[in-house]
Amino acid sequence: MASARDIMTGGAECVGENESLLDAARKMRDLDVGSLPICGEDNRLKGMLTDRDIVVKCLAEGGDPSSAKAGDFAEGKPVTIGADDPVEEILRTMTQYKVRRLPVIDGHDLIGIVSQGDVARNLPEEKVGDLVEAISS
């Protein structure tokens, strides 16, 4: 069975914990993505930042995205998957935490991102519907 390492998109771009939300938004635009991992000065994963976080937690609250730091929006311990974890474990984790993207960690290093689409392409067809249903509910 395939592992996270086999199906992930490698070379994950991070937004630094001290970068502004404005910089994060521009990076999302340039990469055409809706979320980015937040990485610390120590290159450790601090969390995930979504375009929705920027809108709901900064703009809607009257915050200034040019001065708000990405690291301030990293909540709790990020949900991750190990590089050698099988697709079934990725499916369980996405379902449990209702997330569509998981940072892939090898040791302490972020090596990629695995998406709902990556998992769907590598699951038997009857399980794909379960994944979509579980995450969307």
C-alpha positions as CSV (number, residue, x, y, z in Angstrom):
1,M,0.0,0.0,0.0
2,A,1.2,3.5,-0.8
3,S,2.5,5.8,2.0
4,A,2.3,9.5,2.5
5,R,5.7,9.9,0.9
6,D,4.5,8.2,-2.2
7,I,1.5,10.3,-2.9
8,M,2.3,13.7,-1.4
9,T,3.2,16.9,-3.2
10,G,6.8,17.5,-2.2
11,G,8.7,20.7,-1.6
12,A,6.0,22.3,0.6
13,E,6.3,26.1,0.7
14,C,6.0,27.6,4.1
15,V,5.0,30.9,5.5
16,G,7.4,32.0,8.2
17,E,6.0,32.5,11.7
18,N,7.2,36.1,11.6
19,E,5.9,36.9,8.1
20,S,2.8,39.0,7.8
21,L,-0.6,37.7,6.7
22,L,-0.3,40.0,3.7
23,D,2.8,38.1,2.7
24,A,1.1,34.8,3.3
25,A,-1.9,35.9,1.2
26,R,0.4,36.9,-1.7
27,K,2.2,33.5,-1.4
28,M,-1.1,31.7,-1.5
29,R,-2.1,33.7,-4.6
30,D,1.2,33.0,-6.3
31,L,1.2,29.3,-5.5
32,D,-2.6,29.1,-6.2
33,V,-3.3,27.4,-2.9
34,G,-5.7,28.0,0.0
35,S,-3.5,27.0,2.9
36,L,0.2,27.1,3.8
37,P,2.2,25.4,6.6
38,I,3.5,27.9,9.2
39,C,7.2,27.3,9.8
40,G,9.2,28.6,12.7
41,E,12.7,30.1,12.7
42,D,13.8,26.6,13.7
43,N,12.2,25.1,10.5
44,R,9.7,23.2,12.7
45,L,6.1,23.2,11.7
46,K,4.0,25.6,13.9
47,G,0.6,25.1,12.3
48,M,-1.4,25.6,9.1
49,L,-2.7,28.9,7.9
50,T,-5.8,29.1,5.6
51,D,-7.1,31.8,3.4
52,R,-10.3,31.6,5.6
53,D,-8.1,32.2,8.7
54,I,-6.9,35.4,7.2
55,V,-10.4,36.6,6.3
56,V,-12.3,35.5,9.5
57,K,-9.6,35.9,12.2
58,C,-7.9,39.0,10.9
59,L,-9.9,41.1,8.3
60,A,-13.4,40.4,9.8
61,E,-12.0,41.4,13.3
62,G,-10.6,44.7,11.9
63,G,-7.0,43.4,12.0
64,D,-4.3,44.7,9.7
65,P,-2.9,41.9,7.6
66,S,0.3,43.8,6.9
67,S,1.2,43.8,10.6
68,A,-0.4,40.6,11.8
69,K,2.1,37.7,12.0
70,A,1.3,34.3,10.6
71,G,2.7,32.6,13.8
72,D,-0.1,34.3,15.8
73,F,-2.6,32.2,13.9
74,A,-1.0,28.8,14.5
75,E,-3.4,27.2,16.9
76,G,-2.5,24.2,19.0
77,K,-0.4,21.3,17.8
78,P,-0.7,20.9,14.1
79,V,-2.3,17.7,12.7
80,T,0.4,15.9,10.7
81,I,1.1,12.6,9.1
82,G,4.4,10.7,9.1
83,A,6.1,10.2,5.7
84,D,5.8,6.4,6.0
85,D,2.3,6.2,7.2
86,P,0.0,4.3,4.8
87,V,-2.9,5.8,2.9
88,E,-5.4,4.2,5.3
89,E,-3.8,6.1,8.2
90,I,-4.0,9.4,6.2
91,L,-7.7,8.6,5.6
92,R,-8.3,8.0,9.3
93,T,-6.5,11.2,10.3
94,M,-8.3,13.4,7.7
95,T,-11.6,12.0,8.8
96,Q,-11.0,12.4,12.5
97,Y,-9.8,16.0,12.3
98,K,-12.0,17.0,9.2
99,V,-9.0,18.4,7.3
100,R,-8.4,18.3,3.5
101,R,-4.6,18.7,3.7
102,L,-2.0,17.3,6.0
103,P,1.6,18.3,6.3
104,V,3.9,15.3,5.9
105,I,6.7,15.0,8.4
106,D,9.9,13.0,8.2
107,G,11.5,13.1,11.7
108,H,11.0,16.8,12.5
109,D,11.2,18.0,8.9
110,L,8.3,19.1,6.7
111,I,8.8,17.3,3.4
112,G,5.4,17.8,1.7
113,I,1.7,18.1,1.8
114,V,-0.8,15.3,1.2
115,S,-4.3,16.5,0.0
116,Q,-7.7,14.9,-0.1
117,G,-7.2,14.5,-3.8
118,D,-3.9,12.7,-3.4
119,V,-5.6,10.2,-1.1
120,A,-8.7,9.8,-3.3
121,R,-6.4,8.9,-6.3
122,N,-4.8,6.2,-4.2
123,L,-7.8,4.6,-2.6
124,P,-10.2,1.9,-3.8
125,E,-13.2,3.7,-5.3
126,E,-15.6,2.6,-2.6
127,K,-13.6,4.4,0.1
128,V,-13.3,7.7,-1.7
129,G,-16.9,8.6,-1.1
130,D,-16.5,7.8,2.6
131,L,-13.6,10.3,2.8
132,V,-15.4,13.1,1.0
133,E,-18.5,12.5,3.1
134,A,-16.6,12.3,6.4
135,I,-14.6,15.5,5.8
136,S,-17.6,17.5,4.4
137,S,-20.0,16.6,7.2
